[in-house]
């Protein structure tokens, strides 16, 4: 896990070079199609990348984006009308049966299927109308890291190419060296605070919510910590009731329109004597985890890169093997 996460900046470099012409063609096709909606479909870490895609597509392209529940097709055998939509399937393996069933049904229902997939010879890649390789290479650790970051960068490149936004594409091109710096940041205070923690909240908002979801999953997978990802907009709608003195809260923020609200929440949580660890923002009495300032679109990539190094160290500190979590497999064959 450590080595694979460390390799993520080079993966992004390779991906940008390999997919440039492919995504330029795809962007032109999407502009011609002018879809009225995008439907995402994914599981696990890939679904957290789909959350990022939702916010980026809706804020940059103003196109309604919704997540498909694969069980609607694979179990209930219902097929919504998807004419005039883009169906965005995201997967590391491209082999999960329920994902494949949903993709095939989406094509029959009139959707243009775009697959972001790491395994280029997978059934998903063969079933899609357009395939965008993640270029992450072999990932041996059960916990996905470099393939997740590759999914985020592919989504940014897709949106930039679709919109014809050269500034967004240039921003993404600046990400790899910043990711290398983010890998070196010292998040050891979080390791010390979470070494014996049984549970915690991970909080983000907007385009940062997807990396909060990813972090919560990694706490479960690698550290046996019951972690729940919550949007900062939802904390006061119930989850705040669980916050007591010493309750650990890890907060991620990016420097966009959501920052002030996230910092206000962090201040309130710290005032309740929660053990607040904050990356990307500031709040009184919160433990500041270092985070690089950059264009807000790529800040989630930088934060999750720093997080992966920390959570790997935390798993080892808790006496666990982050590469082989119990009861989990690399390819989950949900039906």
Helices and strands as residue ranges (DSSP letters): H 2-6, H 8-33, E 37-41, H 44-60, E 64-67, H 70-74, E 85-91, H 97-108, E 112-117, H 123-127, E 130-133, H 146-163, H 166-173, H 175-183, H 188-194, E 199-204, G 206-208, H 209-223, E 226-231, G 235-237, G 239-242, E 248-252, H 259-271, E 275-279, E 287-289, H 296-317
